[in-house]
Amino acid sequence: MRPETAVVEIQQHRVHTEFHANREARQTIILVNGSLATTASFAQTVKYLQPHFNVVCYDQPYAGRSRAHNDCRELITKEYEAQLLLGLIEHYQADVVMSFSWGGVATLLALAERPARIQKAVINSFSPLLNASMLDYLHRGLDYLSACDRTNIGNLVNDTIGRYLPQLFKRYNFRHVAGLDEHEYQQMHFHVCQVLKLSAESYMEKFAAIDIPLLFMNGELDIYTTPAEAKLFQQLIRDCEFRTIRNAGHFIDVEHKKAWQETQDALLTFLQPQRHPVLANPYLPSSQGVPIAAMVG
């Protein structure tokens, strides 16, 4: 079933959204992707969420199908992305938030505002520490982004955070990342600079205000946001759970079938511990489930 699409006015921007309806669902979950990603990046994830939830995906104002509705000359901060998320939470009356990679920054900033509707959140492939591997990735990314070096940007994503993706996904990744508009590279450059200042700002202190249960999921093979480093969040946030997805890298649930199933089981156990089993559509590495990668998630 095709999702319902809409353009929602939030703050000073118009945001393209997809609503995957489930008439029997009692909860709505909103998915937050990274900066170079679009709604297409959640195709595999939606397959196991929709049997249990209404699912909302959206493109940031400068990306995907939101891009045509906005003046993209003004760069957007992670704080502003958090406000957009809060607006979408209210618009769709969402109960749960789930983020991927650097989409976790805006998500955690939004959760620190303690939105009354949100009951739980899932944070994938994110950690509070910029380790040596991540710093190398980000600094190389800055060089390629500033030069608008499309080929090296595409190769960098596939050779680093995307190293464990199936070859078909890598081809689509490269085509997407190397084909972005120049303003999207400028936006990514701006976000990388923001990310590199994380340790020097008060983001982590803000995260300590979060008062709902969180599940952090990281891939066992991910050297950029490692499971051990993700557990540092328990020093900041009171109610945390952690799951390591075996034999998976940064893109956990889209890398292979076992990781997809393990991610699904961990997420549903956390969100719906009393659930009855419902069969989801199978993992399918095809053009209908392409994990469009992101320079910062």
GUSE-304173 format. One record per residue (C-alpha): x, y, z; residue in one letter. Coordinates in steps of 0.25 Angstrom, whole numbers, plus 5000, padded with zeros to 4 digits. Example, Ala and Ser with C-alpha at 12.3 -4.5 7.8 and 13.67 -1.06 7.14 Angstrom:
// residues 2
<r u="5049" v="4982" w="5031" r="A"/>
<r u="5055" v="4996" w="5029" r="S"/>
//
This chain:
// residues 297
<r u="5000" v="5000" w="5000" r="M"/>
<r u="5005" v="5014" w="4996" r="R"/>
<r u="5007" v="5024" w="5007" r="P"/>
<r u="4999" v="5036" w="5008" r="E"/>
<r u="5008" v="5048" w="5005" r="T"/>
<r u="5006" v="5062" w="5009" r="A"/>
<r u="5014" v="5075" w="5010" r="V"/>
<r u="5013" v="5081" w="5024" r="V"/>
<r u="5017" v="5095" w="5028" r="E"/>
<r u="5025" v="5095" w="5041" r="I"/>
<r u="5033" v="5107" w="5046" r="Q"/>
<r u="5038" v="5115" w="5033" r="Q"/>
<r u="5038" v="5103" w="5024" r="H"/>
<r u="5030" v="5093" w="5017" r="R"/>
<r u="5033" v="5078" w="5019" r="V"/>
<r u="5029" v="5066" w="5010" r="H"/>
<r u="5024" v="5055" w="5019" r="T"/>
<r u="5019" v="5040" w="5016" r="E"/>
<r u="5009" v="5034" w="5025" r="F"/>
<r u="5008" v="5019" w="5025" r="H"/>
<r u="4995" v="5016" w="5032" r="A"/>
<r u="4991" v="5004" w="5040" r="N"/>
<r u="4976" v="5005" w="5044" r="R"/>
<r u="4978" v="4995" w="5055" r="E"/>
<r u="4991" v="5002" w="5061" r="A"/>
<r u="4989" v="5009" w="5074" r="R"/>
<r u="5002" v="5017" w="5073" r="Q"/>
<r u="5009" v="5025" w="5063" r="T"/>
<r u="5025" v="5025" w="5061" r="I"/>
<r u="5032" v="5036" w="5054" r="I"/>
<r u="5046" v="5033" w="5047" r="L"/>
<r u="5057" v="5043" w="5047" r="V"/>
<r u="5068" v="5041" w="5036" r="N"/>
<r u="5082" v="5047" w="5034" r="G"/>
<r u="5086" v="5059" w="5026" r="S"/>
<r u="5088" v="5053" w="5013" r="L"/>
<r u="5077" v="5043" w="5014" r="A"/>
<r u="5063" v="5043" w="5009" r="T"/>
<r u="5050" v="5036" w="5013" r="T"/>
<r u="5055" v="5025" w="5003" r="A"/>
<r u="5066" v="5021" w="5014" r="S"/>
<r u="5055" v="5015" w="5023" r="F"/>
<r u="5049" v="5006" w="5013" r="A"/>
<r u="5054" v="4993" w="5020" r="Q"/>
<r u="5050" v="4999" w="5033" r="T"/>
<r u="5036" v="5002" w="5030" r="V"/>
<r u="5034" v="4988" w="5026" r="K"/>
<r u="5035" v="4983" w="5040" r="Y"/>
<r u="5029" v="4995" w="5047" r="L"/>
<r u="5016" v="4996" w="5039" r="Q"/>
<r u="5010" v="4983" w="5044" r="P"/>
<r u="5010" v="4990" w="5058" r="H"/>
<r u="5010" v="5005" w="5056" r="F"/>
<r u="5005" v="5016" w="5048" r="N"/>
<r u="5019" v="5021" w="5042" r="V"/>
<r u="5023" v="5035" w="5038" r="V"/>
<r u="5035" v="5038" w="5030" r="C"/>
<r u="5039" v="5052" w="5025" r="Y"/>
<r u="5050" v="5059" w="5017" r="D"/>
<r u="5058" v="5071" w="5023" r="Q"/>
<r u="5054" v="5084" w="5016" r="P"/>
<r u="5067" v="5084" w="5008" r="Y"/>
<r u="5066" v="5069" w="5003" r="A"/>
<r u="5058" v="5060" w="4995" r="G"/>
<r u="5044" v="5064" w="4992" r="R"/>
<r u="5044" v="5075" w="5002" r="S"/>
<r u="5054" v="5083" w="4994" r="R"/>
<r u="5045" v="5088" w="4983" r="A"/>
<r u="5036" v="5095" w="4994" r="H"/>
<r u="5047" v="5103" w="5001" r="N"/>
<r u="5057" v="5114" w="4998" r="D"/>
<r u="5070" v="5105" w="5001" r="C"/>
<r u="5080" v="5117" w="5002" r="R"/>
<r u="5079" v="5118" w="5017" r="E"/>
<r u="5086" v="5107" w="5025" r="L"/>
<r u="5078" v="5100" w="5035" r="I"/>
<r u="5084" v="5096" w="5049" r="T"/>
<r u="5082" v="5083" w="5057" r="K"/>
<r u="5074" v="5092" w="5067" r="E"/>
<r u="5065" v="5096" w="5056" r="Y"/>
<r u="5063" v="5082" w="5052" r="E"/>
<r u="5059" v="5078" w="5066" r="A"/>
<r u="5048" v="5089" w="5065" r="Q"/>
<r u="5043" v="5083" w="5052" r="L"/>
<r u="5043" v="5070" w="5058" r="L"/>
<r u="5035" v="5075" w="5070" r="L"/>
<r u="5025" v="5081" w="5061" r="G"/>
<r u="5023" v="5068" w="5053" r="L"/>
<r u="5021" v="5061" w="5066" r="I"/>
<r u="5010" v="5070" w="5069" r="E"/>
<r u="5004" v="5070" w="5055" r="H"/>
<r u="5004" v="5054" w="5054" r="Y"/>
<r u="5001" v="5052" w="5069" r="Q"/>
<r u="5013" v="5043" w="5069" r="A"/>
<r u="5016" v="5034" w="5082" r="D"/>
<r u="5030" v="5029" w="5078" r="V"/>
<r u="5042" v="5034" w="5071" r="V"/>
<r u="5053" v="5026" w="5064" r="M"/>
<r u="5066" v="5032" w="5058" r="S"/>
<r u="5077" v="5028" w="5050" r="F"/>
<r u="5092" v="5032" w="5051" r="S"/>
<r u="5093" v="5047" w="5052" r="W"/>
<r u="5078" v="5049" w="5052" r="G"/>
<r u="5080" v="5045" w="5066" r="G"/>
<r u="5085" v="5059" w="5069" r="V"/>
<r u="5072" v="5066" w="5066" r="A"/>
<r u="5064" v="5055" w="5072" r="T"/>
<r u="5071" v="5056" w="5085" r="L"/>
<r u="5071" v="5071" w="5085" r="L"/>
<r u="5056" v="5070" w="5083" r="A"/>
<r u="5054" v="5060" w="5094" r="L"/>
<r u="5061" v="5069" w="5103" r="A"/>
<r u="5049" v="5078" w="5102" r="E"/>
<r u="5041" v="5067" w="5108" r="R"/>
<r u="5030" v="5066" w="5098" r="P"/>
<r u="5018" v="5062" w="5105" r="A"/>
<r u="5013" v="5052" w="5095" r="R"/>
<r u="5026" v="5044" w="5093" r="I"/>
<r u="5026" v="5031" w="5102" r="Q"/>
<r u="5039" v="5024" w="5097" r="K"/>
<r u="5050" v="5026" w="5086" r="A"/>
<r u="5060" v="5018" w="5079" r="V"/>
<r u="5073" v="5023" w="5075" r="I"/>
<r u="5081" v="5015" w="5064" r="N"/>
<r u="5096" v="5016" w="5060" r="S"/>
<r u="5099" v="5028" w="5069" r="F"/>
<r u="5109" v="5031" w="5081" r="S"/>
<r u="5113" v="5043" w="5089" r="P"/>
<r u="5127" v="5041" w="5085" r="L"/>
<r u="5134" v="5045" w="5073" r="L"/>
<r u="5145" v="5034" w="5072" r="N"/>
<r u="5157" v="5034" w="5063" r="A"/>
<r u="5150" v="5027" w="5052" r="S"/>
<r u="5138" v="5036" w="5052" r="M"/>
<r u="5147" v="5049" w="5052" r="L"/>
<r u="5155" v="5044" w="5040" r="D"/>
<r u="5142" v="5041" w="5033" r="Y"/>
<r u="5137" v="5055" w="5036" r="L"/>
<r u="5150" v="5062" w="5033" r="H"/>
<r u="5151" v="5055" w="5019" r="R"/>
<r u="5136" v="5058" w="5017" r="G"/>
<r u="5139" v="5073" w="5019" r="L"/>
<r u="5150" v="5074" w="5009" r="D"/>
<r u="5141" v="5067" w="4998" r="Y"/>
<r u="5129" v="5075" w="5002" r="L"/>
<r u="5136" v="5088" w="5001" r="S"/>
<r u="5141" v="5084" w="4987" r="A"/>
<r u="5128" v="5079" w="4983" r="C"/>
<r u="5136" v="5066" w="4979" r="D"/>
<r u="5124" v="5057" w="4976" r="R"/>
<r u="5132" v="5044" w="4972" r="T"/>
<r u="5140" v="5045" w="4985" r="N"/>
<r u="5128" v="5048" w="4994" r="I"/>
<r u="5120" v="5036" w="4988" r="G"/>
<r u="5132" v="5027" w="4990" r="N"/>
<r u="5135" v="5032" w="5004" r="L"/>
<r u="5121" v="5028" w="5009" r="V"/>
<r u="5122" v="5014" w="5003" r="N"/>
<r u="5136" v="5011" w="5007" r="D"/>
<r u="5134" v="5015" w="5022" r="T"/>
<r u="5120" v="5015" w="5028" r="I"/>
<r u="5114" v="5007" w="5017" r="G"/>
<r u="5125" v="4997" w="5016" r="R"/>
<r u="5116" v="4985" w="5020" r="Y"/>
<r u="5105" v="4989" w="5010" r="L"/>
<r u="5101" v="4979" w="4999" r="P"/>
<r u="5107" v="4984" w="4986" r="Q"/>
<r u="5093" v="4987" w="4980" r="L"/>
<r u="5091" v="4997" w="4991" r="F"/>
<r u="5105" v="5003" w="4989" r="K"/>
<r u="5102" v="5006" w="4975" r="R"/>
<r u="5089" v="5013" w="4978" r="Y"/>
<r u="5096" v="5020" w="4990" r="N"/>
<r u="5107" v="5025" w="4981" r="F"/>
<r u="5097" v="5030" w="4970" r="R"/>
<r u="5089" v="5037" w="4981" r="H"/>
<r u="5100" v="5044" w="4988" r="V"/>
<r u="5108" v="5048" w="4976" r="A"/>
<r u="5096" v="5054" w="4969" r="G"/>
<r u="5092" v="5064" w="4980" r="L"/>
<r u="5091" v="5079" w="4978" r="D"/>
<r u="5102" v="5088" w="4982" r="E"/>
<r u="5093" v="5094" w="4993" r="H"/>
<r u="5092" v="5080" w="4999" r="E"/>
<r u="5107" v="5079" w="5000" r="Y"/>
<r u="5108" v="5093" w="5006" r="Q"/>
<r u="5097" v="5088" w="5017" r="Q"/>
<r u="5105" v="5076" w="5020" r="M"/>
<r u="5118" v="5084" w="5021" r="H"/>
<r u="5111" v="5092" w="5031" r="F"/>
<r u="5105" v="5080" w="5039" r="H"/>
<r u="5119" v="5074" w="5039" r="V"/>
<r u="5125" v="5086" w="5045" r="C"/>
<r u="5113" v="5086" w="5056" r="Q"/>
<r u="5116" v="5072" w="5059" r="V"/>
<r u="5131" v="5074" w="5061" r="L"/>
<r u="5127" v="5085" w="5072" r="K"/>
<r u="5118" v="5075" w="5079" r="L"/>
<r u="5128" v="5073" w="5091" r="S"/>
<r u="5131" v="5088" w="5092" r="A"/>
<r u="5116" v="5091" w="5094" r="E"/>
<r u="5105" v="5088" w="5104" r="S"/>
<r u="5098" v="5077" w="5095" r="Y"/>
<r u="5101" v="5066" w="5105" r="M"/>
<r u="5096" v="5074" w="5117" r="E"/>
<r u="5083" v="5076" w="5109" r="K"/>
<r u="5082" v="5061" w="5107" r="F"/>
<r u="5082" v="5059" w="5122" r="A"/>
<r u="5068" v="5066" w="5122" r="A"/>
<r u="5062" v="5054" w="5115" r="I"/>
<r u="5052" v="5047" w="5124" r="D"/>
<r u="5046" v="5035" w="5115" r="I"/>
<r u="5052" v="5021" w="5113" r="P"/>
<r u="5062" v="5021" w="5101" r="L"/>
<r u="5067" v="5009" w="5093" r="L"/>
<r u="5081" v="5010" w="5087" r="F"/>
<r u="5084" v="5000" w="5076" r="M"/>
<r u="5098" v="4999" w="5069" r="N"/>
<r u="5104" v="4989" w="5060" r="G"/>
<r u="5115" v="4980" w="5065" r="E"/>
<r u="5124" v="4983" w="5054" r="L"/>
<r u="5122" v="4998" w="5054" r="D"/>
<r u="5135" v="5005" w="5057" r="I"/>
<r u="5129" v="5019" w="5055" r="Y"/>
<r u="5118" v="5019" w="5066" r="T"/>
<r u="5122" v="5006" w="5074" r="T"/>
<r u="5113" v="4999" w="5084" r="P"/>
<r u="5123" v="5002" w="5095" r="A"/>
<r u="5123" v="5017" w="5092" r="E"/>
<r u="5108" v="5017" w="5091" r="A"/>
<r u="5107" v="5012" w="5106" r="K"/>
<r u="5114" v="5025" w="5110" r="L"/>
<r u="5100" v="5031" w="5109" r="F"/>
<r u="5096" v="5024" w="5122" r="Q"/>
<r u="5104" v="5034" w="5129" r="Q"/>
<r u="5095" v="5045" w="5124" r="L"/>
<r u="5081" v="5039" w="5122" r="I"/>
<r u="5075" v="5031" w="5134" r="R"/>
<r u="5066" v="5021" w="5126" r="D"/>
<r u="5074" v="5015" w="5115" r="C"/>
<r u="5075" v="5001" w="5109" r="E"/>
<r u="5086" v="4996" w="5099" r="F"/>
<r u="5086" v="4986" w="5088" r="R"/>
<r u="5097" v="4981" w="5079" r="T"/>
<r u="5093" v="4976" w="5066" r="I"/>
<r u="5102" v="4964" w="5062" r="R"/>
<r u="5111" v="4964" w="5050" r="N"/>
<r u="5105" v="4978" w="5046" r="A"/>
<r u="5112" v="4991" w="5043" r="G"/>
<r u="5106" v="5005" w="5043" r="H"/>
<r u="5094" v="5002" w="5034" r="F"/>
<r u="5090" v="4991" w="5043" r="I"/>
<r u="5076" v="4986" w="5038" r="D"/>
<r u="5079" v="4988" w="5023" r="V"/>
<r u="5092" v="4981" w="5023" r="E"/>
<r u="5087" v="4966" w="5023" r="H"/>
<r u="5074" v="4958" w="5026" r="K"/>
<r u="5079" v="4953" w="5040" r="K"/>
<r u="5082" v="4968" w="5044" r="A"/>
<r u="5069" v="4972" w="5039" r="W"/>
<r u="5062" v="4962" w="5047" r="Q"/>
<r u="5070" v="4964" w="5060" r="E"/>
<r u="5068" v="4979" w="5059" r="T"/>
<r u="5053" v="4977" w="5057" r="Q"/>
<r u="5052" v="4967" w="5069" r="D"/>
<r u="5060" v="4977" w="5078" r="A"/>
<r u="5052" v="4989" w="5075" r="L"/>
<r u="5038" v="4982" w="5076" r="L"/>
<r u="5042" v="4976" w="5089" r="T"/>
<r u="5046" v="4990" w="5095" r="F"/>
<r u="5034" v="4997" w="5089" r="L"/>
<r u="5023" v="4986" w="5090" r="Q"/>
<r u="5028" v="4976" w="5101" r="P"/>
<r u="5014" v="4970" w="5101" r="Q"/>
<r u="5012" v="4969" w="5086" r="R"/>
<r u="5006" v="4957" w="5079" r="H"/>
<r u="5015" v="4953" w="5067" r="P"/>
<r u="5012" v="4959" w="5054" r="V"/>
<r u="5019" v="4955" w="5041" r="L"/>
<r u="5026" v="4966" w="5034" r="A"/>
<r u="5029" v="4967" w="5019" r="N"/>
<r u="5043" v="4961" w="5017" r="P"/>
<r u="5056" v="4967" w="5016" r="Y"/>
<r u="5058" v="4970" w="5001" r="L"/>
<r u="5071" v="4976" w="4996" r="P"/>
<r u="5065" v="4983" w="4983" r="S"/>
<r u="5063" v="4997" w="4978" r="S"/>
<r u="5050" v="4998" w="4987" r="Q"/>
<r u="5058" v="4997" w="4999" r="G"/>
<r u="5071" v="5006" w="4997" r="V"/>
<r u="5078" v="5011" w="5009" r="P"/>
<r u="5082" v="5025" w="5004" r="I"/>
<r u="5094" v="5028" w="5012" r="A"/>
<r u="5097" v="5041" w="5019" r="A"/>
<r u="5110" v="5048" w="5021" r="M"/>
<r u="5106" v="5051" w="5035" r="V"/>
<r u="5096" v="5040" w="5036" r="G"/>
//
